[in-house]
Amino acid sequence: MAKKGRRKGRHIPQRTCVGCREVNAKGDLLRLVRTPKGVQPDASGKLDGRGAYVHANQDCLGRAMKGPLNGALQMVLSAADREGLEAYMRDLPAEKARASNSEGAG
């Protein structure tokens, strides 16, 4: 009897960015978590609470804060939550670096 083929390599969890709807590896995205103290960034990915994932850049976080983040966290962002996320967003790069499929061409 032949053995069933096994997967080669390790499984990498995938998550969808709430801002741009792009699917990426979980480790490439920033987790935002709803806690009793409000919404906060979770760089470790281990805080308790409902979470949502975004690319760590101003563009995606800004888009997410316009509405999709409310649905993903199943809440309405308070003014304090918005201020905290906007302050955090100022330290992020303006937009994500896009991978180029034409590397080496030309």
Secondary structure, DSSP 8 states (H G I E B T S, - for coil): --------S----EEE-TTT--EEEGGGSEEEEEETTEEEEETTS--SSEEEEE-SSHHHHHHHHTTHHHHHHTS---HHHHHHHHHHHHTS-SS-----TTTT--
